[in-house]
């Protein structure tokens, strides 16, 4: 009888341990930075506005309750899709419409300016409120003695009035890192009488997007051992499966990582001690993971892929919090959770609005 009781207690303890491990709502809450500091969540959402004319940027509390929302003015457009949002200096909202304009608003929603040019995926606002953004452009390039119409990315600088200051084509610097296999397949359809591929003479929906940058971050080189200068950017290319450091002043790539390792990565960011934090989507792997990569050794120093497993073949992201935890957005699964460096989920937050990419932010009351 005594042995049976001991077995029962051991089984009970095992059940309790498993419940604590897999239920982030009751596991180790005291380690949650977001909960203890009462931070808010800022993200774009799949939720439509009341007129069903577009999605919105939202600020919510930790229970998923809506505090405030924003969207650009519609003007003569029928629908708006907000792709990225940033809160700057606790008072300015920058909104990027999908493949469209960047708009600066006050916290109350007053539009301050809107760009004339169109951009995509991401942007970075520096300390002087200049904006650096990604812009697509079609271009004929030569590959294996044939001309191909492809989509290239430009890095554009915008001043605090919404005016374009400069534009740099990233294709020449990144050409050697791109995957030209698709172009090699298309080349078999070309001939001397049809020497240039573009959407009008070969059956295709769009020109090939070999780059598809989805993240841009201005880097502080004073905190890194690998770069100098004030115009170095961390970029992420989903279609080339790399993350890279690019020097705008010298127009050259100074560091890359990811070939054969990353699969459509999103949201890399520089963290302490020459490290990069990145969401690796894993489109062919079938599961996603969070990685910390050492810039100098090019080795993965930390990895989390569960339990429980999570997967988003698109978008998503990860943010380093002040206490060393990570806020993870898994867009395809509508998940938003806080993860400790030991690989334990310390809290799970309601993401009922379908967040594209979530950020924990402080908001002045």
C-alpha atoms as a printed R data frame, in Angstrom:
    type eleno elety resid chain resno       x      y       z
1   ATOM     1    CA   UNK     A     1   0.000  0.000   0.000
2   ATOM     2    CA   UNK     A     2   2.836  2.327   0.895
3   ATOM     3    CA   UNK     A     3   4.539  1.678  -2.477
4   ATOM     4    CA   UNK     A     4   1.296  2.450  -4.319
5   ATOM     5    CA   UNK     A     5   1.016  5.804  -2.526
6   ATOM     6    CA   UNK     A     6   4.571  6.686  -3.435
7   ATOM     7    CA   UNK     A     7   3.900  5.898  -7.093
8   ATOM     8    CA   UNK     A     8   0.723  7.948  -6.962
9   ATOM     9    CA   UNK     A     9   2.589 10.936  -5.518
10  ATOM    10    CA   UNK     A    10   5.319 10.666  -8.144
11  ATOM    11    CA   UNK     A    11   2.736 10.525 -10.943
12  ATOM    12    CA   UNK     A    12   0.909 13.500  -9.434
13  ATOM    13    CA   UNK     A    13   4.133 15.518  -9.238
14  ATOM    14    CA   UNK     A    14   4.889 14.662 -12.855
15  ATOM    15    CA   UNK     A    15   1.427 15.832 -13.932
16  ATOM    16    CA   UNK     A    16   1.823 19.097 -12.009
17  ATOM    17    CA   UNK     A    17   5.236 19.667 -13.589
18  ATOM    18    CA   UNK     A    18   3.856 19.102 -17.077
19  ATOM    19    CA   UNK     A    19   0.936 21.433 -16.448
20  ATOM    20    CA   UNK     A    20   3.256 24.152 -15.181
21  ATOM    21    CA   UNK     A    21   5.545 23.677 -18.159
22  ATOM    22    CA   UNK     A    22   2.924 23.766 -20.892
23  ATOM    23    CA   UNK     A    23   0.503 26.263 -19.373
24  ATOM    24    CA   UNK     A    24   2.249 29.641 -19.636
25  ATOM    25    CA   UNK     A    25  -0.579 31.357 -17.800
26  ATOM    26    CA   UNK     A    26   0.479 29.810 -14.497
27  ATOM    27    CA   UNK     A    27   4.173 29.150 -15.050
28  ATOM    28    CA   UNK     A    28   6.652 31.462 -13.374
29  ATOM    29    CA   UNK     A    29   4.719 34.686 -13.896
30  ATOM    30    CA   UNK     A    30   7.058 36.658 -11.690
31  ATOM    31    CA   UNK     A    31   9.645 36.520 -14.488
32  ATOM    32    CA   UNK     A    32   7.376 38.262 -16.987
33  ATOM    33    CA   UNK     A    33   8.626 41.760 -17.765
34  ATOM    34    CA   UNK     A    34   5.524 42.762 -19.718
35  ATOM    35    CA   UNK     A    35   3.197 41.816 -16.893
36  ATOM    36    CA   UNK     A    36   5.191 43.434 -14.085
37  ATOM    37    CA   UNK     A    37   5.776 46.699 -15.977
38  ATOM    38    CA   UNK     A    38   2.263 46.940 -17.449
39  ATOM    39    CA   UNK     A    39   3.568 47.444 -20.966
40  ATOM    40    CA   UNK     A    40   1.140 47.681 -23.860
41  ATOM    41    CA   UNK     A    41   1.180 45.864 -27.203
42  ATOM    42    CA   UNK     A    42   1.421 47.713 -30.513
43  ATOM    43    CA   UNK     A    43   0.821 45.892 -33.766
44  ATOM    44    CA   UNK     A    44  -1.043 45.854 -37.046
45  ATOM    45    CA   UNK     A    45  -4.013 43.551 -37.154
46  ATOM    46    CA   UNK     A    46  -6.236 41.591 -39.493
47  ATOM    47    CA   UNK     A    47  -9.238 43.188 -37.797
48  ATOM    48    CA   UNK     A    48 -11.137 45.488 -40.161
49  ATOM    49    CA   UNK     A    49 -12.335 48.942 -39.314
50  ATOM    50    CA   UNK     A    50 -16.103 49.511 -39.059
51  ATOM    51    CA   UNK     A    51 -16.401 50.335 -42.760
52  ATOM    52    CA   UNK     A    52 -14.469 47.153 -43.652
53  ATOM    53    CA   UNK     A    53 -12.178 49.309 -45.777
54  ATOM    54    CA   UNK     A    54  -8.882 48.161 -44.317
55  ATOM    55    CA   UNK     A    55  -7.027 46.759 -41.352
56  ATOM    56    CA   UNK     A    56  -5.803 48.961 -38.521
57  ATOM    57    CA   UNK     A    57  -2.878 49.537 -36.174
58  ATOM    58    CA   UNK     A    58  -3.850 48.865 -32.588
59  ATOM    59    CA   UNK     A    59  -2.671 49.386 -29.032
60  ATOM    60    CA   UNK     A    60  -3.969 46.764 -26.597
61  ATOM    61    CA   UNK     A    61  -3.458 45.764 -22.993
62  ATOM    62    CA   UNK     A    62  -2.215 42.334 -21.957
63  ATOM    63    CA   UNK     A    63  -5.714 40.877 -22.060
64  ATOM    64    CA   UNK     A    64  -6.124 41.833 -25.704
65  ATOM    65    CA   UNK     A    65  -8.517 44.688 -24.961
66  ATOM    66    CA   UNK     A    66  -8.357 47.519 -27.473
67  ATOM    67    CA   UNK     A    67  -7.040 50.821 -26.079
68  ATOM    68    CA   UNK     A    68  -6.594 52.824 -29.271
69  ATOM    69    CA   UNK     A    69  -6.428 52.305 -33.024
70  ATOM    70    CA   UNK     A    70  -5.083 54.203 -36.017
71  ATOM    71    CA   UNK     A    71  -5.320 54.081 -39.794
72  ATOM    72    CA   UNK     A    72  -4.301 56.486 -42.575
73  ATOM    73    CA   UNK     A    73  -6.897 58.590 -44.319
74  ATOM    74    CA   UNK     A    74  -8.538 56.722 -47.162
75  ATOM    75    CA   UNK     A    75  -8.692 59.586 -49.653
76  ATOM    76    CA   UNK     A    76  -9.778 58.011 -52.938
77  ATOM    77    CA   UNK     A    77  -8.476 54.536 -52.072
78  ATOM    78    CA   UNK     A    78 -10.999 51.755 -51.494
79  ATOM    79    CA   UNK     A    79  -8.987 49.697 -49.006
80  ATOM    80    CA   UNK     A    80  -5.885 50.001 -46.838
81  ATOM    81    CA   UNK     A    81  -3.633 47.270 -45.465
82  ATOM    82    CA   UNK     A    82  -1.244 48.482 -42.753
83  ATOM    83    CA   UNK     A    83   1.958 46.473 -42.897
84  ATOM    84    CA   UNK     A    84   4.112 48.009 -40.162
85  ATOM    85    CA   UNK     A    85   3.717 50.511 -37.318
86  ATOM    86    CA   UNK     A    86   6.156 52.177 -34.920
87  ATOM    87    CA   UNK     A    87   5.638 54.397 -31.887
88  ATOM    88    CA   UNK     A    88   8.426 57.004 -31.575
89  ATOM    89    CA   UNK     A    89   9.121 59.258 -28.575
90  ATOM    90    CA   UNK     A    90   5.820 58.147 -27.001
91  ATOM    91    CA   UNK     A    91   3.952 60.573 -29.258
92  ATOM    92    CA   UNK     A    92   4.393 59.828 -32.976
93  ATOM    93    CA   UNK     A    93   2.903 56.933 -34.925
94  ATOM    94    CA   UNK     A    94   4.500 55.911 -38.228
95  ATOM    95    CA   UNK     A    95   2.273 53.710 -40.391
96  ATOM    96    CA   UNK     A    96   3.265 51.817 -43.527
97  ATOM    97    CA   UNK     A    97   0.452 50.816 -45.834
98  ATOM    98    CA   UNK     A    98   1.135 47.592 -47.685
99  ATOM    99    CA   UNK     A    99   3.218 48.461 -50.774
100 ATOM   100    CA   UNK     A   100   2.119 52.062 -50.395
101 ATOM   101    CA   UNK     A   101   2.715 55.255 -48.423
102 ATOM   102    CA   UNK     A   102   4.341 55.910 -45.071
103 ATOM   103    CA   UNK     A   103   2.265 58.203 -42.874
104 ATOM   104    CA   UNK     A   104   3.288 60.051 -39.736
105 ATOM   105    CA   UNK     A   105   0.544 60.753 -37.198
106 ATOM   106    CA   UNK     A   106   0.273 62.224 -33.741
107 ATOM   107    CA   UNK     A   107  -0.721 59.822 -30.978
108 ATOM   108    CA   UNK     A   108  -4.250 61.206 -31.163
109 ATOM   109    CA   UNK     A   109  -4.445 60.313 -34.870
110 ATOM   110    CA   UNK     A   110  -3.776 63.671 -36.565
111 ATOM   111    CA   UNK     A   111  -1.957 63.132 -39.858
112 ATOM   112    CA   UNK     A   112   1.284 65.153 -39.985
113 ATOM   113    CA   UNK     A   113   2.591 64.014 -43.354
114 ATOM   114    CA   UNK     A   114   2.409 61.206 -45.887
115 ATOM   115    CA   UNK     A   115   4.973 60.208 -48.497
116 ATOM   116    CA   UNK     A   116   4.262 60.443 -52.216
117 ATOM   117    CA   UNK     A   117   6.326 57.326 -52.946
118 ATOM   118    CA   UNK     A   118   5.371 53.734 -52.189
119 ATOM   119    CA   UNK     A   119   7.295 51.415 -49.845
120 ATOM   120    CA   UNK     A   120   6.984 47.901 -48.463
121 ATOM   121    CA   UNK     A   121   7.407 45.701 -45.396
122 ATOM   122    CA   UNK     A   122   9.462 47.768 -42.976
123 ATOM   123    CA   UNK     A   123  11.153 51.063 -42.112
124 ATOM   124    CA   UNK     A   124  13.485 52.481 -39.460
125 ATOM   125    CA   UNK     A   125  13.149 55.869 -37.731
126 ATOM   126    CA   UNK     A   126  16.462 57.315 -36.477
127 ATOM   127    CA   UNK     A   127  17.076 59.701 -33.572
128 ATOM   128    CA   UNK     A   128  16.629 62.719 -35.872
129 ATOM   129    CA   UNK     A   129  13.279 61.351 -37.102
130 ATOM   130    CA   UNK     A   130  14.633 60.526 -40.532
131 ATOM   131    CA   UNK     A   131  12.992 57.432 -41.983
132 ATOM   132    CA   UNK     A   132  14.819 54.697 -43.881
133 ATOM   133    CA   UNK     A   133  12.504 52.505 -45.948
134 ATOM   134    CA   UNK     A   134  12.461 49.749 -48.565
135 ATOM   135    CA   UNK     A   135  11.129 50.413 -52.053
136 ATOM   136    CA   UNK     A   136  10.531 47.987 -54.934
137 ATOM   137    CA   UNK     A   137  11.483 48.765 -58.506
138 ATOM   138    CA   UNK     A   138  11.458 46.744 -61.726
139 ATOM   139    CA   UNK     A   139  14.776 46.469 -63.512
140 ATOM   140    CA   UNK     A   140  16.247 44.613 -66.495
141 ATOM   141    CA   UNK     A   141  19.376 42.716 -65.426
142 ATOM   142    CA   UNK     A   142  21.801 40.596 -67.398
143 ATOM   143    CA   UNK     A   143  22.248 36.983 -66.342
144 ATOM   144    CA   UNK     A   144  24.082 34.399 -68.436
145 ATOM   145    CA   UNK     A   145  23.877 36.677 -71.506
146 ATOM   146    CA   UNK     A   146  20.121 37.060 -71.253
147 ATOM   147    CA   UNK     A   147  18.062 39.978 -70.030
148 ATOM   148    CA   UNK     A   148  15.574 39.430 -67.206
149 ATOM   149    CA   UNK     A   149  13.032 41.769 -65.722
150 ATOM   150    CA   UNK     A   150  13.251 41.376 -61.946
151 ATOM   151    CA   UNK     A   151  12.155 43.278 -58.858
152 ATOM   152    CA   UNK     A   152  14.978 44.986 -56.994
153 ATOM   153    CA   UNK     A   153  14.926 46.788 -53.661
154 ATOM   154    CA   UNK     A   154  15.985 50.381 -53.051
155 ATOM   155    CA   UNK     A   155  16.982 51.821 -49.689
156 ATOM   156    CA   UNK     A   156  15.348 55.246 -49.428
157 ATOM   157    CA   UNK     A   157  16.013 58.014 -46.899
158 ATOM   158    CA   UNK     A   158  13.064 60.298 -46.023
159 ATOM   159    CA   UNK     A   159  13.359 63.476 -43.963
160 ATOM   160    CA   UNK     A   160  11.051 64.530 -41.115
161 ATOM   161    CA   UNK     A   161   8.754 66.310 -43.558
162 ATOM   162    CA   UNK     A   162   8.121 63.175 -45.606
163 ATOM   163    CA   UNK     A   163  10.403 64.196 -48.496
164 ATOM   164    CA   UNK     A   164  12.735 61.760 -50.226
165 ATOM   165    CA   UNK     A   165  16.385 62.656 -49.614
166 ATOM   166    CA   UNK     A   166  18.226 59.791 -51.314
167 ATOM   167    CA   UNK     A   167  17.685 56.409 -52.984
168 ATOM   168    CA   UNK     A   168  20.188 53.568 -53.358
169 ATOM   169    CA   UNK     A   169  19.663 50.465 -55.500
170 ATOM   170    CA   UNK     A   170  20.667 47.428 -53.401
171 ATOM   171    CA   UNK     A   171  20.947 44.979 -56.308
172 ATOM   172    CA   UNK     A   172  24.607 45.642 -57.255
173 ATOM   173    CA   UNK     A   173  25.823 45.115 -53.690
174 ATOM   174    CA   UNK     A   174  23.710 41.980 -53.104
175 ATOM   175    CA   UNK     A   175  23.905 40.377 -56.548
176 ATOM   176    CA   UNK     A   176  26.416 37.702 -55.518
177 ATOM   177    CA   UNK     A   177  24.195 36.568 -52.628
178 ATOM   178    CA   UNK     A   178  21.006 36.025 -54.633
179 ATOM   179    CA   UNK     A   179  19.560 32.748 -55.912
180 ATOM   180    CA   UNK     A   180  19.350 32.791 -59.712
181 ATOM   181    CA   UNK     A   181  17.929 29.272 -60.121
182 ATOM   182    CA   UNK     A   182  14.509 30.612 -61.120
183 ATOM   183    CA   UNK     A   183  16.103 32.756 -63.802
184 ATOM   184    CA   UNK     A   184  17.975 29.717 -65.098
185 ATOM   185    CA   UNK     A   185  14.626 27.922 -65.443
186 ATOM   186    CA   UNK     A   186  13.121 30.877 -67.291
187 ATOM   187    CA   UNK     A   187  16.159 31.083 -69.585
188 ATOM   188    CA   UNK     A   188  15.165 27.788 -71.210
189 ATOM   189    CA   UNK     A   189  12.072 29.567 -72.546
190 ATOM   190    CA   UNK     A   190  14.087 32.336 -74.202
191 ATOM   191    CA   UNK     A   191  15.493 32.420 -77.706
192 ATOM   192    CA   UNK     A   192  17.378 34.823 -79.993
193 ATOM   193    CA   UNK     A   193  14.005 36.194 -81.112
194 ATOM   194    CA   UNK     A   194  12.828 36.528 -77.517
195 ATOM   195    CA   UNK     A   195  15.963 37.587 -75.619
196 ATOM   196    CA   UNK     A   196  14.378 39.495 -72.726
197 ATOM   197    CA   UNK     A   197  12.033 37.969 -70.155
198 ATOM   198    CA   UNK     A   198   9.281 40.050 -68.665
199 ATOM   199    CA   UNK     A   199   5.656 39.495 -67.723
200 ATOM   200    CA   UNK     A   200   4.336 40.256 -71.240
201 ATOM   201    CA   UNK     A   201   6.214 37.621 -73.235
202 ATOM   202    CA   UNK     A   202   6.505 34.721 -70.789
203 ATOM   203    CA   UNK     A   203   3.603 33.365 -68.782
204 ATOM   204    CA   UNK     A   204   4.210 34.737 -65.292
205 ATOM   205    CA   UNK     A   205   2.279 36.823 -62.824
206 ATOM   206    CA   UNK     A   206   5.124 39.036 -61.662
207 ATOM   207    CA   UNK     A   207   8.813 39.651 -62.403
208 ATOM   208    CA   UNK     A   208  11.063 37.528 -60.205
209 ATOM   209    CA   UNK     A   209  11.592 38.984 -56.731
210 ATOM   210    CA   UNK     A   210  15.055 37.637 -55.915
211 ATOM   211    CA   UNK     A   211  15.654 39.950 -52.952
212 ATOM   212    CA   UNK     A   212  12.389 40.508 -51.056
213 ATOM   213    CA   UNK     A   213  13.857 42.412 -48.126
214 ATOM   214    CA   UNK     A   214  11.469 42.468 -45.170
215 ATOM   215    CA   UNK     A   215  13.452 44.159 -42.374
216 ATOM   216    CA   UNK     A   216  15.668 47.224 -42.106
217 ATOM   217    CA   UNK     A   217  17.449 48.429 -38.958
218 ATOM   218    CA   UNK     A   218  20.054 51.175 -38.569
219 ATOM   219    CA   UNK     A   219  22.972 49.737 -36.601
220 ATOM   220    CA   UNK     A   220  25.029 51.441 -33.881
221 ATOM   221    CA   UNK     A   221  28.550 50.428 -34.920
222 ATOM   222    CA   UNK     A   222  29.984 51.694 -31.607
223 ATOM   223    CA   UNK     A   223  28.491 48.547 -30.078
224 ATOM   224    CA   UNK     A   224  29.877 46.154 -32.704
225 ATOM   225    CA   UNK     A   225  33.388 44.955 -33.551
226 ATOM   226    CA   UNK     A   226  32.669 44.377 -37.226
227 ATOM   227    CA   UNK     A   227  31.715 47.808 -38.590
228 ATOM   228    CA   UNK     A   228  32.387 51.527 -38.469
229 ATOM   229    CA   UNK     A   229  30.486 54.571 -39.645
230 ATOM   230    CA   UNK     A   230  26.961 55.858 -39.143
231 ATOM   231    CA   UNK     A   231  25.150 54.363 -42.142
232 ATOM   232    CA   UNK     A   232  25.289 50.600 -41.582
233 ATOM   233    CA   UNK     A   233  22.013 48.679 -41.821
234 ATOM   234    CA   UNK     A   234  20.888 45.226 -40.785
235 ATOM   235    CA   UNK     A   235  18.721 43.762 -43.566
236 ATOM   236    CA   UNK     A   236  16.778 40.540 -43.952
237 ATOM   237    CA   UNK     A   237  16.134 38.939 -47.361
238 ATOM   238    CA   UNK     A   238  13.397 36.309 -47.320
239 ATOM   239    CA   UNK     A   239  13.969 35.065 -50.866
240 ATOM   240    CA   UNK     A   240  17.760 34.893 -50.538
241 ATOM   241    CA   UNK     A   241  17.417 33.332 -47.048
242 ATOM   242    CA   UNK     A   242  20.017 35.633 -45.516
243 ATOM   243    CA   UNK     A   243  20.473 38.407 -43.011
244 ATOM   244    CA   UNK     A   244  23.168 40.966 -43.782
245 ATOM   245    CA   UNK     A   245  25.011 44.070 -42.614
246 ATOM   246    CA   UNK     A   246  25.176 46.664 -45.383
247 ATOM   247    CA   UNK     A   247  27.264 49.854 -45.394
248 ATOM   248    CA   UNK     A   248  25.266 52.523 -47.246
249 ATOM   249    CA   UNK     A   249  28.120 55.038 -47.456
250 ATOM   250    CA   UNK     A   250  30.432 52.478 -49.096
251 ATOM   251    CA   UNK     A   251  27.594 50.666 -50.894
252 ATOM   252    CA   UNK     A   252  28.839 47.228 -49.903
253 ATOM   253    CA   UNK     A   253  27.818 44.180 -47.891
254 ATOM   254    CA   UNK     A   254  30.163 43.660 -44.935
255 ATOM   255    CA   UNK     A   255  28.603 40.535 -43.372
256 ATOM   256    CA   UNK     A   256  26.032 37.850 -44.206
257 ATOM   257    CA   UNK     A   257  24.592 34.776 -42.551
258 ATOM   258    CA   UNK     A   258  21.960 32.232 -43.450
259 ATOM   259    CA   UNK     A   259  22.631 30.359 -46.695
260 ATOM   260    CA   UNK     A   260  21.589 26.756 -46.059
261 ATOM   261    CA   UNK     A   261  20.543 27.617 -42.491
262 ATOM   262    CA   UNK     A   262  17.761 30.223 -42.484
263 ATOM   263    CA   UNK     A   263  14.433 29.866 -44.290
264 ATOM   264    CA   UNK     A   264  12.649 33.154 -45.090
265 ATOM   265    CA   UNK     A   265  13.900 34.935 -41.939
266 ATOM   266    CA   UNK     A   266  12.097 37.931 -40.404
267 ATOM   267    CA   UNK     A   267  12.821 40.696 -37.932
268 ATOM   268    CA   UNK     A   268  16.550 40.341 -37.154
269 ATOM   269    CA   UNK     A   269  17.796 42.827 -34.590
270 ATOM   270    CA   UNK     A   270  21.160 43.595 -33.003
271 ATOM   271    CA   UNK     A   271  21.386 42.679 -29.327
272 ATOM   272    CA   UNK     A   272  24.310 42.877 -26.896
273 ATOM   273    CA   UNK     A   273  27.826 41.488 -27.390
274 ATOM   274    CA   UNK     A   274  27.918 41.199 -31.195
275 ATOM   275    CA   UNK     A   275  24.794 39.060 -31.375
276 ATOM   276    CA   UNK     A   276  21.758 39.058 -33.687
277 ATOM   277    CA   UNK     A   277  18.303 37.865 -32.659
278 ATOM   278    CA   UNK     A   278  16.132 36.600 -35.534
279 ATOM   279    CA   UNK     A   279  12.833 34.796 -36.249
280 ATOM   280    CA   UNK     A   280  13.615 31.914 -38.628
281 ATOM   281    CA   UNK     A   281  10.306 30.984 -40.296
282 ATOM   282    CA   UNK     A   282  11.282 27.554 -41.618
283 ATOM   283    CA   UNK     A   283   9.011 27.377 -44.663
284 ATOM   284    CA   UNK     A   284  10.262 23.962 -45.862
285 ATOM   285    CA   UNK     A   285  11.239 22.763 -42.387
286 ATOM   286    CA   UNK     A   286   7.628 22.941 -41.193
287 ATOM   287    CA   UNK     A   287   8.364 24.661 -37.889
288 ATOM   288    CA   UNK     A   288   9.765 28.034 -36.864
289 ATOM   289    CA   UNK     A   289  12.484 28.894 -34.383
290 ATOM   290    CA   UNK     A   290  14.104 31.807 -32.557
291 ATOM   291    CA   UNK     A   291  17.862 32.119 -32.989
292 ATOM   292    CA   UNK     A   292  20.701 34.122 -31.496
293 ATOM   293    CA   UNK     A   293  23.623 34.284 -33.925
294 ATOM   294    CA   UNK     A   294  27.149 35.377 -33.029
295 ATOM   295    CA   UNK     A   295  28.251 37.905 -35.645
296 ATOM   296    CA   UNK     A   296  31.981 37.233 -35.344
297 ATOM   297    CA   UNK     A   297  31.928 33.410 -35.341
298 ATOM   298    CA   UNK     A   298  28.772 33.077 -37.501
299 ATOM   299    CA   UNK     A   299  27.561 30.357 -35.158
300 ATOM   300    CA   UNK     A   300  24.119 29.827 -33.648
301 ATOM   301    CA   UNK     A   301  24.591 30.373 -29.918
302 ATOM   302    CA   UNK     A   302  20.993 29.884 -28.778
303 ATOM   303    CA   UNK     A   303  17.906 28.324 -30.324
304 ATOM   304    CA   UNK     A   304  14.277 27.838 -29.357
305 ATOM   305    CA   UNK     A   305  11.722 25.889 -31.404
306 ATOM   306    CA   UNK     A   306   9.498 24.594 -28.578
307 ATOM   307    CA   UNK     A   307   7.906 22.898 -26.799
308 ATOM   308    CA   UNK     A   308   5.302 23.612 -27.827
309 ATOM   309    CA   UNK     A   309   6.159 23.783 -31.520
310 ATOM   310    CA   UNK     A   310   5.130 26.930 -33.404
311 ATOM   311    CA   UNK     A   311   5.084 27.729 -37.097
312 ATOM   312    CA   UNK     A   312   4.489 30.714 -39.325
313 ATOM   313    CA   UNK     A   313   5.594 30.485 -42.966
314 ATOM   314    CA   UNK     A   314   5.311 34.268 -43.299
315 ATOM   315    CA   UNK     A   315   5.761 37.536 -41.348
316 ATOM   316    CA   UNK     A   316   6.198 37.147 -37.528
317 ATOM   317    CA   UNK     A   317   8.996 38.524 -35.352
318 ATOM   318    CA   UNK     A   318  10.802 38.589 -32.026
319 ATOM   319    CA   UNK     A   319  11.712 41.447 -29.664
320 ATOM   320    CA   UNK     A   320  14.339 41.468 -26.891
321 ATOM   321    CA   UNK     A   321  12.901 42.842 -23.651
322 ATOM   322    CA   UNK     A   322  14.813 44.730 -20.979
323 ATOM   323    CA   UNK     A   323  15.046 41.775 -18.590
324 ATOM   324    CA   UNK     A   324  16.451 39.429 -21.234
325 ATOM   325    CA   UNK     A   325  13.156 37.778 -22.146
326 ATOM   326    CA   UNK     A   326  11.838 37.646 -25.711
327 ATOM   327    CA   UNK     A   327   8.423 38.690 -27.013
328 ATOM   328    CA   UNK     A   328   7.532 36.368 -29.892
329 ATOM   329    CA   UNK     A   329   4.851 36.993 -32.518
330 ATOM   330    CA   UNK     A   330   3.751 33.929 -34.515
331 ATOM   331    CA   UNK     A   331   1.529 35.595 -37.100
332 ATOM   332    CA   UNK     A   332   0.018 32.546 -38.801
333 ATOM   333    CA   UNK     A   333  -1.090 31.106 -35.449
334 ATOM   334    CA   UNK     A   334  -2.144 34.429 -33.870
335 ATOM   335    CA   UNK     A   335   0.241 33.755 -30.983
336 ATOM   336    CA   UNK     A   336   2.007 36.321 -28.803
337 ATOM   337    CA   UNK     A   337   4.099 34.964 -25.951
338 ATOM   338    CA   UNK     A   338   6.975 35.953 -23.675
339 ATOM   339    CA   UNK     A   339   9.916 33.572 -23.577
340 ATOM   340    CA   UNK     A   340  12.757 33.343 -21.046
341 ATOM   341    CA   UNK     A   341  16.404 32.774 -22.068
342 ATOM   342    CA   UNK     A   342  16.045 29.274 -20.557
343 ATOM   343    CA   UNK     A   343  13.500 28.461 -23.243
344 ATOM   344    CA   UNK     A   344  10.435 28.579 -21.008
345 ATOM   345    CA   UNK     A   345   7.242 30.466 -21.842
346 ATOM   346    CA   UNK     A   346   6.651 32.775 -18.880
347 ATOM   347    CA   UNK     A   347   3.429 34.293 -20.163
348 ATOM   348    CA   UNK     A   348   1.008 33.936 -23.041
349 ATOM   349    CA   UNK     A   349  -0.873 37.006 -24.242
350 ATOM   350    CA   UNK     A   350  -4.168 37.284 -26.021
351 ATOM   351    CA   UNK     A   351  -3.712 38.103 -29.684
352 ATOM   352    CA   UNK     A   352  -7.358 37.825 -30.664
353 ATOM   353    CA   UNK     A   353  -7.011 40.650 -33.178
354 ATOM   354    CA   UNK     A   354  -4.575 38.694 -35.342
355 ATOM   355    CA   UNK     A   355  -1.337 40.641 -34.953
356 ATOM   356    CA   UNK     A   356   1.106 40.840 -37.856
357 ATOM   357    CA   UNK     A   357   4.127 41.750 -35.741
358 ATOM   358    CA   UNK     A   358   3.834 42.690 -32.072
359 ATOM   359    CA   UNK     A   359   5.916 45.032 -29.945
360 ATOM   360    CA   UNK     A   360   5.837 45.693 -26.230
361 ATOM   361    CA   UNK     A   361   5.855 49.481 -25.792
362 ATOM   362    CA   UNK     A   362   5.641 52.034 -23.019
363 ATOM   363    CA   UNK     A   363   2.922 54.650 -23.370
364 ATOM   364    CA   UNK     A   364   2.681 57.861 -21.378
365 ATOM   365    CA   UNK     A   365  -0.554 58.000 -19.387
